[in-house]
Amino acid sequence: MAKHFSKILHATDYSKASARALDEAVALAKQNRAELLVLHVIEPVTPYVAGEDMGGAELYMKLEETTKQEAEPSMKKLMEKLRKLKVNAKSLLLRGTAHEQIVRSAKSRRANLIVIGTHGRTGLSKLLMGSVANQVISTAHCPVLTVRGK
């Protein structure tokens, strides 16, 4: 018996891998007549501490605001695409650590599937950068579908 998904959370970083994952999330949302939550997490700007003063707190607040302003048009474009596809979708723009916000949002909004793209990093880049998808898989309360980007 196939599992029915009523609410699907798709986490996006606006990359090609995320675009492929969105296509899968849309197909599943249509197939299940599910609500699709599209989440983008704005990571906090980390101050550079070695060396000279890099502009203080004001500079970092401006950088974070700029990051948010850049994310909003991308989300708006995605939501317009979903509206044209007749998908019942809502957008979420949150600040914080990506994997924590993805898992927390899925749980608090009662999503029963998370769909996320993977970049397919290996070796040193995976070690240094980590994998948001791996962290989501290991901490999520619900199934996680990963879609590898090309």
Residue frames relative to the residue before (quaternion, step in Angstrom):
aa qw qx qy qz dx dy dz
M 1.0000 0.0000 0.0000 0.0000 0.00 0.00 0.00
A 0.3967 -0.7337 0.5041 0.2241 3.58 -0.76 1.04
K 0.4609 -0.6716 0.5101 0.2761 3.54 -1.09 0.78
H 0.2931 -0.7394 0.5818 0.1699 3.56 -1.05 0.82
F 0.1732 -0.7741 0.6033 0.0826 3.56 -0.89 0.98
S 0.2026 -0.8070 0.5463 0.0964 3.58 -0.68 1.07
K 0.7884 0.0937 -0.0484 0.6061 3.56 1.18 -0.53
I 0.0889 -0.8081 0.5820 -0.0190 3.55 -0.64 1.22
L 0.1776 -0.7657 0.6092 0.1046 3.56 -0.92 0.92
H 0.0942 -0.7667 0.6340 0.0360 3.56 -0.85 1.05
A 0.1904 -0.7716 0.6002 0.0907 3.56 -0.76 1.10
T 0.0638 -0.8256 0.5605 -0.0078 3.56 -0.77 1.05
D 0.1461 -0.7381 0.6457 0.1303 3.52 -1.25 0.58
Y 0.5226 -0.6774 0.3551 0.3767 3.55 1.38 0.36
S 0.4481 0.6806 -0.4572 0.3562 3.60 1.21 0.43
K 0.6784 -0.4506 0.3675 0.4490 3.58 -1.32 0.04
A 0.6201 0.5381 -0.3433 0.4562 3.58 1.04 -0.75
S 0.6585 0.4982 -0.3048 0.4746 3.58 1.00 -0.79
A 0.6169 0.5469 -0.3466 0.4475 3.59 1.05 -0.71
R 0.6492 0.4956 -0.3171 0.4820 3.60 0.98 -0.80
A 0.6493 0.5082 -0.3161 0.4693 3.57 1.00 -0.81
L 0.6191 0.5388 -0.3440 0.4562 3.59 1.04 -0.72
D 0.6145 0.5462 -0.3462 0.4519 3.59 0.99 -0.79
E 0.6620 0.4901 -0.2980 0.4824 3.59 0.98 -0.86
A 0.6495 0.5217 -0.3161 0.4540 3.58 0.96 -0.88
V 0.6351 0.5252 -0.3200 0.4673 3.59 1.02 -0.83
A 0.6543 0.5125 -0.3144 0.4586 3.59 0.89 -0.93
L 0.6784 0.4800 -0.2897 0.4748 3.59 0.93 -0.88
A 0.6340 0.5283 -0.3328 0.4562 3.59 1.00 -0.78
K 0.6653 0.4880 -0.3041 0.4762 3.59 0.95 -0.84
Q 0.6561 0.5289 -0.3022 0.4455 3.56 0.92 -0.96
N 0.7706 0.3499 -0.1673 0.5058 3.58 1.00 -0.86
R 0.3317 -0.7367 0.4989 0.3136 3.57 1.33 -0.18
A 0.3217 0.7769 -0.4639 0.2788 3.52 1.05 0.93
E 0.4971 -0.5850 0.5393 0.3462 3.50 -1.33 0.34
L 0.2015 -0.7745 0.5905 0.1042 3.58 -1.00 0.84
L 0.1492 -0.7632 0.6254 0.0643 3.55 -0.76 1.12
V 0.1291 -0.7873 0.6006 0.0526 3.58 -0.72 1.07
L 0.0770 -0.8331 0.5465 -0.0363 3.54 -0.49 1.29
H 0.0184 -0.7410 0.6707 0.0282 3.54 -1.08 0.84
V 0.2039 -0.7811 0.5823 0.0959 3.55 -0.86 1.00
I 0.2488 -0.7422 0.6086 0.1297 3.52 -0.88 1.04
E 0.3024 -0.7736 0.5346 0.1559 3.54 -0.43 1.27
P 0.5244 -0.6283 0.4574 0.3479 3.60 -1.03 0.68
V 0.4576 -0.6479 0.5313 0.2975 3.55 -1.14 0.69
T 0.2563 -0.7840 0.5517 0.1236 3.56 -0.70 1.12
P 0.4126 -0.7186 0.4962 0.2592 3.60 -0.68 1.03
Y 0.3809 -0.6727 0.5864 0.2419 3.52 -1.16 0.70
V 0.1801 -0.8500 0.4900 0.0705 3.58 -0.43 1.19
A 0.6163 0.5424 -0.3691 0.4357 3.61 1.08 -0.48
G 0.7823 0.3179 -0.2313 0.4831 3.55 -0.96 0.80
E 0.8148 -0.2967 0.2125 0.4505 3.52 -1.27 -0.51
D 0.6577 -0.4637 0.4182 0.4213 3.49 -1.39 0.21
M 0.2396 -0.8120 0.5226 0.1002 3.57 -0.72 1.07
G 0.7862 -0.3471 0.1785 0.4790 3.59 1.05 0.63
G 0.4626 -0.7257 0.4191 0.2893 3.57 1.22 -0.08
A 0.7840 -0.3686 0.2519 0.4312 3.51 -1.41 -0.05
E 0.6079 0.5800 -0.3579 0.4074 3.59 1.02 -0.76
L 0.6401 0.5274 -0.3207 0.4575 3.58 0.98 -0.86
Y 0.6883 0.4826 -0.2884 0.4584 3.59 0.88 -0.92
M 0.6137 0.5280 -0.3479 0.4729 3.59 1.09 -0.64
K 0.6449 0.5077 -0.3146 0.4769 3.59 1.02 -0.79
L 0.6398 0.5249 -0.3229 0.4592 3.58 1.00 -0.83
E 0.6595 0.5008 -0.3091 0.4676 3.59 0.94 -0.84
E 0.6502 0.5069 -0.3188 0.4676 3.59 0.99 -0.80
T 0.6315 0.5268 -0.3228 0.4685 3.58 1.03 -0.81
T 0.6331 0.5320 -0.3230 0.4603 3.58 0.99 -0.86
K 0.6539 0.5014 -0.3093 0.4747 3.59 0.97 -0.85
Q 0.6625 0.5112 -0.3071 0.4533 3.59 0.92 -0.90
E 0.6535 0.4975 -0.3127 0.4772 3.59 1.11 -0.63
A 0.6609 0.5215 -0.3049 0.4454 3.60 1.08 -0.69
E 0.6145 0.6075 -0.3475 0.3642 3.59 1.00 -0.78
P 0.6845 0.4648 -0.3236 0.4590 3.68 0.79 -0.81
S 0.6183 0.5400 -0.3453 0.4549 3.60 1.06 -0.69
M 0.6553 0.4922 -0.3085 0.4828 3.57 0.98 -0.83
K 0.6323 0.5355 -0.3339 0.4493 3.58 0.95 -0.84
K 0.6434 0.5243 -0.3108 0.4631 3.59 1.00 -0.86
L 0.6451 0.5114 -0.3165 0.4713 3.60 0.97 -0.85
M 0.6770 0.4983 -0.3001 0.4508 3.57 0.90 -0.91
E 0.6134 0.5307 -0.3486 0.4697 3.61 1.07 -0.65
K 0.6265 0.5318 -0.3242 0.4686 3.58 1.02 -0.84
L 0.6855 0.4882 -0.2843 0.4593 3.59 0.89 -0.94
R 0.6148 0.5408 -0.3414 0.4615 3.57 1.06 -0.72
K 0.6545 0.5085 -0.3051 0.4689 3.60 0.99 -0.86
L 0.6848 0.4626 -0.2698 0.4942 3.56 1.15 -0.68
K 0.4072 -0.7452 0.4335 0.3016 3.56 1.36 0.03
V 0.3590 0.7014 -0.5145 0.3383 3.54 0.95 1.00
N 0.4004 -0.6830 0.5583 0.2479 3.57 -0.98 0.89
A 0.1761 0.8210 -0.5112 0.1833 3.58 -0.03 1.31
K 0.1204 -0.7486 0.6479 0.0727 3.52 -1.28 0.62
S 0.3139 -0.7539 0.5478 0.1815 3.55 -1.10 0.71
L 0.0974 -0.7630 0.6373 0.0470 3.51 -1.24 0.65
L 0.0341 -0.7533 0.6567 0.0119 3.58 -0.87 0.99
L 0.0502 0.8192 -0.5644 0.0886 3.56 -0.47 1.22
R 0.3588 -0.6970 0.5734 0.2382 3.56 -1.26 0.46
G 0.5162 0.6415 -0.4770 0.3075 3.54 -1.14 0.62
T 0.6776 -0.4240 0.3797 0.4658 3.52 -1.29 -0.41
A 0.5734 -0.6659 0.3522 0.3219 3.55 -0.69 1.16
H 0.7368 0.4298 -0.2786 0.4414 3.61 0.52 -1.09
E 0.6414 0.5261 -0.3343 0.4474 3.60 1.01 -0.74
Q 0.6857 0.4793 -0.2882 0.4659 3.59 0.90 -0.88
I 0.6124 0.5467 -0.3491 0.4520 3.59 1.05 -0.73
V 0.7009 0.4631 -0.2652 0.4732 3.57 0.80 -1.05
R 0.6580 0.5126 -0.3062 0.4589 3.59 0.92 -0.91
S 0.6752 0.4959 -0.2956 0.4591 3.60 0.91 -0.91
A 0.6321 0.5295 -0.3326 0.4577 3.57 0.97 -0.83
K 0.6906 0.4750 -0.2844 0.4653 3.57 0.91 -0.90
S 0.7129 0.4667 -0.2786 0.4430 3.61 0.77 -0.99
R 0.7303 0.3869 -0.2311 0.5133 3.59 1.13 -0.57
R 0.4450 -0.7492 0.3955 0.2902 3.55 1.37 0.29
A 0.2098 0.7581 -0.5774 0.2185 3.56 0.92 0.94
N 0.2047 -0.7906 0.5600 0.1394 3.59 -1.02 0.70
L 0.7457 0.1718 -0.2060 0.6099 3.56 1.28 0.54
I 0.1587 -0.7399 0.6465 0.0973 3.54 -1.12 0.82
V 0.0964 -0.7716 0.6272 0.0446 3.58 -0.95 0.93
I 0.0703 0.8110 -0.5682 0.1202 3.55 -0.65 1.17
G 0.4118 -0.6987 0.5307 0.2461 3.55 -1.09 0.72
T 0.1907 -0.7499 0.6180 0.1393 3.54 -1.24 0.51
H 0.4241 -0.7243 0.4966 0.2210 3.52 -1.11 0.76
G 0.4091 -0.7436 0.4508 0.2766 3.58 1.24 -0.19
R 0.2612 0.7678 -0.5420 0.2202 3.58 1.06 0.68
T 0.0689 -0.7758 0.6258 0.0407 3.52 -1.17 0.65
G 0.8062 0.3446 -0.2066 0.4343 3.51 -1.36 0.07
L 0.8626 -0.1085 0.0922 0.4854 3.51 -1.10 -0.86
S 0.6520 0.5150 -0.3417 0.4392 3.62 0.90 -0.80
K 0.6421 0.4989 -0.3292 0.4800 3.61 1.05 -0.71
L 0.6408 0.5291 -0.3193 0.4556 3.57 1.01 -0.85
L 0.7195 0.4475 -0.2508 0.4680 3.58 0.88 -0.94
M 0.7748 0.3648 -0.1824 0.4830 3.57 0.88 -0.92
G 0.3493 -0.7355 0.5070 0.2827 3.57 1.16 -0.47
S 0.3371 -0.7208 0.5609 0.2284 3.53 -1.27 -0.10
V 0.3914 -0.7145 0.5328 0.2288 3.54 -0.59 1.17
A 0.6373 0.5431 -0.3313 0.4349 3.58 0.93 -0.89
N 0.6594 0.5039 -0.3155 0.4602 3.61 0.88 -0.89
Q 0.6645 0.4961 -0.3088 0.4657 3.58 0.95 -0.84
V 0.6306 0.5161 -0.3323 0.4749 3.59 1.05 -0.73
I 0.6419 0.5357 -0.3218 0.4443 3.59 0.89 -0.95
S 0.7347 0.4517 -0.2492 0.4406 3.58 0.85 -0.95
T 0.7809 0.3371 -0.1896 0.4905 3.63 1.15 -0.33
A 0.5226 0.6678 -0.4082 0.3380 3.62 1.21 -0.21
H 0.4584 -0.6838 0.5099 0.2495 3.55 -1.20 0.66
C 0.7566 0.3145 -0.1513 0.5529 3.58 1.27 -0.36
P 0.6803 -0.4625 0.3425 0.4539 3.62 -1.22 0.13
V 0.1842 -0.7570 0.6202 0.0923 3.54 -1.21 0.69
L 0.1672 -0.7606 0.6220 0.0821 3.55 -0.83 1.06
T 0.1255 -0.7841 0.6045 0.0640 3.56 -0.71 1.08
V 0.1356 -0.7744 0.6168 0.0386 3.53 -1.04 0.91
R 0.3165 -0.7764 0.5172 0.1719 3.54 -0.57 1.17
G 0.4028 -0.7045 0.5382 0.2276 3.54 -0.98 0.94
K 0.4447 -0.6825 0.5055 0.2844 3.56 -1.24 0.36
